Amino acid sequence: MALRIGFDLDGVLADMESELVRQSEILFGEPMTRRLEERAAEAGDVPAAATVAARPTGAPDATPEFAPPVARLNMTSRQQRRLWRHIESIDNFWEGLAELEPGVIQRLATLAIDRRWEIIFLTKRPETAGATAQVQSQHWLQSKGFTLPSVFVVQGSRGRIAAALGLDIVIDDRPENCLDVVVDSKARAILVWREDQAQLPAAAQRLGIGVVTSVADCLDILTQVDAATRDEPGVITRVMRLLGLKEPARG
């Protein structure tokens, strides 16, 4: 049976953070951005409420749960709102992002064709000027070598979405989304963690969440899972084994 795999976009495949920093420099000026970065460094770990986050127009000040943070900037709520109003005014903002690992989307596309994987891209991107977030995301993936991409702009628990779509594996860069997957679905979650490994949430492996440092490493694991013989244990068990995990107890 073909693997059904869900891939998050921002922080996994797309470099949203660098573009937000660049837009911050356009909006506030480079010296202002440098001061914000210095303030964040002095404060140590940036608290979640102070990070830059995606918010639709008119949303309350509280950082929404779907917000991809920018760890390098420590902005006030007013600065965050101003930045996101600026982002929302940019035509087809989501089409201008860089690829975090150049060439990895083309590699994913090739593997999906060769191994008959069913790939679904998941994102909670807010709307901007121009095409819808879904269409912008499709155009971006096509420009990186993935033809006819299936993109779902989603809300709510990633686990429930994984269950509804019958996904086998979900790849994400946010621990809370991976936790949703293992709690609310039968899918396995793989966390792409590019930060200091010492800051990795301690509960990740205990809860059966696999951890990789790059999408390239993740694709290596998925290829090994797919190559396993048909009389081997099921997909879930093979994923757990390759990631060095034990199946967590479920309530």
C-alpha positions as CSV (number, residue, x, y, z in Angstrom):
1,M,0.0,0.0,0.0
2,A,1.3,3.4,-0.9
3,L,2.5,5.6,1.9
4,R,0.3,8.7,2.6
5,I,2.5,11.4,4.0
6,G,1.6,14.9,5.2
7,F,4.3,17.6,5.0
8,D,4.1,20.9,6.8
9,L,5.4,23.9,4.7
10,D,6.8,26.7,6.8
11,G,9.8,25.7,8.9
12,V,9.9,22.3,7.2
13,L,10.3,23.1,3.5
14,A,9.8,26.9,3.2
15,D,12.1,29.5,4.9
16,M,9.4,31.8,6.3
17,E,11.5,33.2,9.1
18,S,14.2,34.7,6.9
19,E,11.6,36.5,4.8
20,L,9.8,37.8,7.9
21,V,13.1,39.2,9.1
22,R,13.7,40.8,5.7
23,Q,10.3,42.4,5.7
24,S,10.9,43.6,9.2
25,E,14.0,45.4,8.0
26,I,12.0,47.0,5.2
27,L,9.3,48.1,7.6
28,F,11.3,49.1,10.6
29,G,14.7,49.7,9.1
30,E,17.8,47.5,9.6
31,P,19.0,49.3,12.8
32,M,15.6,48.7,14.4
33,T,15.7,45.0,13.5
34,R,19.2,44.7,14.9
35,R,18.1,46.3,18.2
36,L,15.3,43.8,18.4
37,E,17.6,40.9,17.8
38,E,20.0,42.2,20.5
39,R,17.1,42.6,22.9
40,A,16.0,39.0,22.2
41,A,19.6,37.8,22.8
42,E,19.9,39.7,26.1
43,A,16.6,38.1,27.2
44,G,17.8,34.6,26.4
45,D,15.1,32.3,25.2
46,V,12.4,34.4,23.5
47,P,9.0,33.9,25.2
48,A,6.3,32.6,23.0
49,A,4.1,35.6,23.5
50,A,6.9,37.9,22.3
51,T,7.7,36.1,19.0
52,V,6.5,37.3,15.6
53,A,3.6,35.3,14.5
54,A,1.1,35.0,11.7
55,R,-2.2,36.6,12.6
56,P,-5.1,37.4,10.3
57,T,-6.3,41.0,10.2
58,G,-8.5,41.9,13.2
59,A,-7.2,39.0,15.3
60,P,-6.7,39.6,19.0
61,D,-3.3,40.4,20.4
62,A,-2.7,36.9,21.8
63,T,-0.4,34.8,19.7
64,P,-2.6,32.3,17.8
65,E,-1.8,28.6,18.0
66,F,-1.1,28.3,14.3
67,A,1.5,31.1,14.3
68,P,4.9,30.3,13.0
69,P,7.4,32.2,15.2
70,V,10.5,34.2,14.3
71,A,12.9,33.4,17.1
72,R,15.4,36.1,16.2
73,L,13.0,39.0,16.8
74,N,11.4,40.0,20.1
75,M,8.6,42.4,19.1
76,T,5.9,44.2,21.0
77,S,2.3,43.3,20.1
78,R,2.0,46.6,18.2
79,Q,5.1,45.8,16.1
80,Q,3.8,42.4,15.4
81,R,0.4,43.7,14.2
82,R,2.1,46.3,12.0
83,L,4.4,43.7,10.5
84,W,1.5,41.4,9.7
85,R,-0.6,44.2,8.2
86,H,2.4,44.8,6.0
87,I,2.7,41.1,5.1
88,E,-1.0,40.9,4.3
89,S,-0.6,43.8,1.8
90,I,2.1,42.0,-0.3
91,D,0.9,40.4,-3.5
92,N,1.5,36.7,-3.5
93,F,3.8,36.8,-0.4
94,W,3.9,33.1,0.0
95,E,5.3,32.6,-3.5
96,G,8.5,34.5,-2.7
97,L,9.9,32.3,0.1
98,A,13.2,30.5,-0.3
99,E,13.5,26.7,0.1
100,L,15.1,25.8,3.4
101,E,17.1,22.9,1.9
102,P,17.7,23.7,-1.8
103,G,16.7,20.8,-4.0
104,V,14.8,18.8,-1.4
105,I,11.4,19.4,-2.9
106,Q,12.6,18.2,-6.2
107,R,13.9,15.1,-4.5
108,L,10.6,14.6,-2.7
109,A,8.8,14.9,-6.0
110,T,11.0,12.3,-7.6
111,L,10.6,9.9,-4.7
112,A,6.8,10.3,-4.7
113,I,6.6,9.4,-8.3
114,D,9.1,6.5,-8.2
115,R,7.6,5.0,-5.0
116,R,3.9,6.0,-5.6
117,W,3.7,8.0,-2.4
118,E,0.7,10.2,-1.8
119,I,1.9,13.5,-0.6
120,I,-0.4,16.1,1.0
121,F,1.0,19.5,2.0
122,L,-0.5,21.0,5.2
123,T,-0.3,24.7,6.2
124,K,-2.2,27.2,8.3
125,R,-0.9,30.2,6.3
126,P,-3.1,33.3,6.6
127,E,-4.3,35.1,3.4
128,T,-2.4,37.9,1.8
129,A,-3.1,40.1,-1.3
130,G,-3.1,38.3,-4.6
131,A,-4.1,34.6,-5.0
132,T,-5.4,32.6,-2.1
133,A,-2.8,31.1,0.3
134,Q,-3.6,27.6,-1.2
135,V,-2.9,28.7,-4.8
136,Q,0.2,30.6,-3.8
137,S,1.5,27.5,-2.0
138,Q,0.8,25.4,-5.0
139,H,2.6,27.8,-7.3
140,W,5.6,27.8,-4.9
141,L,5.8,24.1,-4.8
142,Q,5.5,23.8,-8.6
143,S,8.4,26.4,-9.0
144,K,10.5,24.1,-6.8
145,G,9.9,21.0,-8.9
146,F,6.7,19.4,-7.4
147,T,4.1,19.2,-10.1
148,L,0.3,19.1,-9.2
149,P,0.8,19.5,-5.5
150,S,-2.2,18.8,-3.1
151,V,-2.2,21.7,-0.6
152,F,-4.7,21.9,2.3
153,V,-4.9,25.2,4.2
154,V,-6.1,23.8,7.5
155,Q,-7.2,24.8,11.0
156,G,-7.4,22.8,14.2
157,S,-5.6,19.7,15.5
158,R,-3.1,18.2,13.1
159,G,-3.9,14.9,14.6
160,R,-7.6,15.1,13.6
161,I,-6.6,16.2,10.2
162,A,-4.2,13.3,9.9
163,A,-7.0,10.9,11.0
164,A,-9.5,12.4,8.5
165,L,-7.1,12.2,5.6
166,G,-5.9,8.7,6.6
167,L,-2.2,9.7,6.7
168,D,0.5,7.3,7.8
169,I,3.1,9.9,8.6
170,V,3.2,13.6,9.3
171,I,6.3,15.7,9.1
172,D,6.3,19.0,11.0
173,D,8.7,21.5,12.8
174,R,6.5,22.2,15.8
175,P,6.4,19.9,18.7
176,E,2.8,20.8,19.6
177,N,1.6,19.7,16.1
178,C,3.5,16.5,16.4
179,L,1.9,15.9,19.8
180,D,-1.5,16.4,18.2
181,V,-0.7,13.8,15.6
182,V,0.3,11.0,18.0
183,V,-2.6,11.8,20.4
184,D,-5.4,12.3,17.9
185,S,-4.6,9.9,15.1
186,K,-3.0,6.6,14.2
187,A,-0.3,8.3,12.2
188,R,3.3,8.7,13.3
189,A,4.9,12.1,13.6
190,I,8.4,13.1,12.6
191,L,9.7,16.4,14.1
192,V,12.2,18.4,12.0
193,W,14.3,20.0,14.7
194,R,17.1,22.3,13.4
195,E,17.7,24.0,16.7
196,D,20.1,23.1,19.5
197,Q,19.4,19.5,20.3
198,A,19.8,20.4,24.0
199,Q,16.5,22.4,23.6
200,L,14.6,19.5,22.2
201,P,11.4,18.9,24.2
202,A,12.2,16.0,26.5
203,A,8.8,14.4,26.0
204,A,9.3,14.0,22.2
205,Q,10.8,10.5,22.1
206,R,8.8,9.4,25.2
207,L,5.6,10.1,23.3
208,G,6.9,8.3,20.2
209,I,7.7,11.4,18.1
210,G,10.6,10.8,15.8
211,V,13.2,13.6,15.5
212,V,15.4,14.4,12.5
213,T,17.7,17.4,11.9
214,S,16.7,17.9,8.2
215,V,14.1,17.0,5.6
216,A,16.9,15.2,3.7
217,D,17.4,12.8,6.7
218,C,13.6,12.4,6.9
219,L,13.4,11.3,3.2
220,D,16.2,8.8,3.9
221,I,14.1,7.3,6.6
222,L,10.9,7.3,4.6
223,T,12.8,5.6,1.7
224,Q,13.9,2.8,4.1
225,V,10.4,2.4,5.4
226,D,9.0,2.1,1.9
227,A,11.7,-0.4,0.9
228,A,10.9,-2.8,3.7
229,T,9.5,-6.1,2.4
230,R,5.8,-6.8,2.5
231,D,6.1,-9.5,5.1
232,E,7.8,-7.1,7.6
233,P,5.7,-5.4,10.3
234,G,3.4,-2.6,9.4
235,V,4.3,1.0,8.5
236,I,4.0,2.3,12.0
237,T,6.3,-0.3,13.5
238,R,8.9,0.2,10.8
239,V,8.9,4.0,11.3
240,M,9.3,3.5,15.1
241,R,12.1,1.0,14.6
242,L,14.1,3.2,12.2
243,L,13.8,6.2,14.5
244,G,14.9,4.2,17.5
245,L,11.6,4.5,19.3
246,K,9.3,2.3,21.2
247,E,5.5,2.4,20.6
248,P,4.1,4.7,23.3
249,A,1.3,3.6,25.5
250,R,-2.1,5.0,24.4
251,G,-4.9,5.9,26.7
